[in-house]
Amino acid sequence: MKLVLQDSDSAGSCRNSDSPCVIMAPASIAKTARDKAVKTDKSDEQMLAKTLAFHSYKEVILPSENIEAIKEIVRLRCSVNKSCKRAKQYLLSFLLGHGFSYSDGKHWTVKFSSWLKTIHFASEYLTFCFEEYLSEATRQIQRLAMLNRKLKGLEDDKEIRDGVKKLKCICRIDTIAAVGLAVGVGFDSTGLVRQDSRKCHRIIFPGTVCFS
């Protein structure tokens, strides 16, 4: 008996199963109009059984536990990147709303940080809000920097180092994006999925299915 799963999110179930396991890429499963109209457990089971019997599917290669762990770091970095952008924007919006606008170059530079230290409010409540916004933005910036260092240190991991080198050389992307693509996540340094990098992934790792 084989255990059939439809996506890589069930990797844990597959690893913990005593039975042989097949993970099918959902897009490769042929569905009739009736299959799309009728969604029950029984109809899904019949559809998967037929697909398995005729071998008309594309199998998802189950990544190692080490790759899965690296994926989680990549996803964490993406989450922190979004939180960092949000925290920065909250601070800038707060300052702008109270008449403070920085116009001497780019934000989040050493010069900008020096400018922040010159800001004072007459109200202790506004001072409290400013300090909290600044503290949160600083914390998120530090978290993001820590995770960037962590990902850059993973480029020499034996399971992905060859892929990372190829991606950096052929696709001309940075280390963080290359590590994400090498483990099949596909986030670039801004936290967004790059379609051109996906194409590079398919060229360098032919025959694999990449999930984000």
C-alpha positions, 0 to 999 in steps of 0.5 A: 500500500502506498500513501499518496499526498498532494503537496510538499506541506505534508512532508512530515506525514510522509517521513513519519509513515511506515508505508511507501509514500508518493507526493504528487505535484497538484498541478500535474494531477489530471482532473475531469470537469466532474472532479472539479465540480464534485469535491468529496473525500471519496471522489478525491481518493478515486482521482488520486488512485487513478492518477497513481495507477496510470503514473500520470503525475509529477512526483515531488522530491521530498527534501531532506530535513536539513533542507527543510530547516534551511527553508524555515530560516529563509521564511523567517527572514522573509517575515522579519523583512516585512516586519522591519519595513512596517516598523520603519514606515510607522516611525517615518509616518509618526514623525511626518505627522508631527512635522519632522521630515528628513531631507538630507539624503537617504533614510536609515543611514548613519547620518539619518540616525544622528538626525533622529537623536536631535528630535524632541517633543514637548509632550511626554506622551509623544516622546514615549510614542517616538521612543517606542516606534524607534525602539521597534524599528531598531529591533527589527533592523537588528533582527534582519541583519542577524538573519542576513548573516545567518543565511550568508553563512549557509551558502557553504552548506554541503547540500546547497553550496553547488546550487548557490554558486551556480545561481550567483554566477549564472543568474547574478543574484545575491547570496540571500536570494541564491540560498532561498532559491537553492532550497526551493523557496524563491525569495530575493533580498527584498522578500519577493518572489523573482520570476526570472530567478524561478526560471534560473532554478528550473535551468540549474535544477531540472526535473524538480518542483519548487514550492514557496 
